[in-house]
């Protein structure tokens, strides 16, 4: 493989890795918000 193809592949892998990291981070944030709301609803119902 030539240098351009290797560099293109590395950028593609980096783009996918960054995209997955952002998506997983957002999913974790949603999970934390959901857990906090669930906990707050439990306190309010008492």
Secondary structure as UniProt FT lines:
FT   HELIX           3..44
//
